[in-house]
Structures are given as structure tokens and as C-alpha cells.
Amino acid sequence: MSRRDAASAPTAVREFTLTGAESGPYGITAGPDGALWVTLVHSGEIARLGLDGEVALYGMDAPGPSAGRPMVITPGPDGALWFTLNRANAIGRVTVTGEAESFDVPTPGSGPYGITPGPDGALWFTAMNTDRVGRITVDGEITEFPLPVEGGYPSAITAGPDGALWFTLNQANAIGRVTVDGDVSLHALPTPGAGPVGITSDGEALWFVEIVAGQVGRISVTGEVTEFPLPDRAAKPHAIVATGAGDCWFTEWATGRVGRLTGMGGITAYDLPSPSSEPHGITVGPDGALWVALETGAVARVGD
């Protein structure tokens, strides 16, 4: 059972089918064109979903097992959508009209995963397999910064309120910070083996989810960490987005739910129509609702 925040109200949930379940919707973001953009991790495509439910697909390469494995997607400062190609070891770019290209990451086998716009007009991404954070300009020039850890598995990344980039280290049990000049610092988490993945900024602090420990965490820009256990510690929280200071929504991959946490630690869980939908990415849509990528083939809209 979930511990409910008394201020929370019932929330409507609606699903939109994108393609077959084999395509694997994974990352999701709101585009500058008023639509949702979704990575299809298994088919290697990028989907555009209009608020009216209309779907368009754009391919990066031949669909199937050899696809580049697009993961996280974000709007760039140039009006295009940028995403990581985990298997192809590249960063992808697609315009709102569907013109796509990619840029190879210099270090082989990097496994790029998280990506976010930085405060410097470039995109910043994580390299899971090589313990690096990368920077790519809108012209495709890439710079890599090594991290002071081995096997840390850098995962999600976001721009912080302090002008730096903040990222999770899934296997190092830490939150990292890198300045736009490449200076790196790490902050250990109190819970051993917590497995942090998603991270977001609420404009004041950073919030992250611990997929192994079943917790949501908050870290201040000076490094103080507070952790909030979920009512269901086996929920496997995966991605998180802030909608205001101290107000965050996150996906529960193992339970087929989305959760909301307020700054005082009140947690509400909302069931998605299918408990086996495997929710991954989450974003605030252009309509103000929450939109969630479901790996089983759909996108869910959460909101009244």
C-alpha cells in the first residue's frame, strides 16, 4: 500500500499506443514543436507523438537487433532533439521535421546513456562503460572528461541550479558534479548499494531515484543528501522529473506505477492501466501533464 499525501487528488491516466510492444518506448521528452518525442530502444527509431495521438516514426538505421539502441532524449539549444545511441556509441540528432544524423563518440564502447542541455549552449552526456562525461556542441564536436572512479557506470545527467552538471553513478553509489570546465567532484550516498539512476533539478536542489534501494534522494548543491524510502521498496524507481521546488514525479519500473514525492516526504503512487507496462522515462508535456514511456509499446498521460 502507498502512503498518501493528504493534499493529493485522484489523477486520470490515459494510454496511447505507439507501435508494437517489440519497439520498446524508453526515453521521452517534450519537443519545441508541442509534441512528445520518444526513443524506441529495441527498434532503433525515434517516435513523435502529437497531443492528438498522431504518431510519426523516424529511423536512425535498420530496425531490429542491430539497431543503435537510442536511450535518453532531450531538446537541444538548436531547436532539434538530441539522444544517446547506446549500442552505436554515438549521439543522435533529429529535427522536428524528421531529418536525422549521428556523431560518433571518440572512445570506443562508451555506451552513452544520459543526455541534457548544459548552461554553456552544448549538450552533456554520460558514457556508462568508460567512466566519462562528454560534451557535444550543436556542430557535433565532442570533448570527453574522465571521472575519478572505475566501474562507476555514470547514468542520468541534468543541469543543476549552480551552473554545473549533476549525474548519477549507478555502481559507485554516488552523485557526481562536473563544471563546464570539466572539474569533477563526487558525493557518496548514505545507503550502501543504492543504485542511483534518474536525476532532475527543481531549481533549488537535485533529486534522484535509487533503483536498488527503493528510495528517492535529494542532494543540495553543497552536497548534503537526504533519502526518502518508498512505501514499496521493491518498486525499482527509474526516472524522475521535477514539476516545482520539492515536487517530483518518478516511474516505478517494477510495479507499473508512477509516484509523486513532495518536499516534506509525502509520497503518492498512481497505478498505470497495466501493472506490467514497464514505465521508464517521464517528462512534463507541453500540456502540463506528466507523460511516461512504457517499454511494452505505449505512452501514458498522467493528469486531469
Buried (B, 14 or more C-beta within 10 A) or exposed (E): EBEEBEEBEEBEBEBBBBBEBEBBBBBBBBBBBEBBBBBBBBBBBBBBBEBEEEBEBBBBBEBEEEBBBBBBBBBBBBEBBBBBBBBBBBBBBBBBEEEBEBBBBEBEEBBBBBBBBBBBEBBBBBBBBBBBBBBBBBEEEBEBBEBEBEEBBBBBBBBBBBEBBBBBBBBBBBBBBBBBEEEBEBBEBEBEEBBBBBBBBBEBBBBBBBBBBBBBBBBBBEEEBBBBBBBBEEBBBBBBBBBEEBBBBBBBBBBBBBBBBBBEBBBBBBBBEBEEBBBBBBBBBBEEBBBBBBBBBBBBBBBE
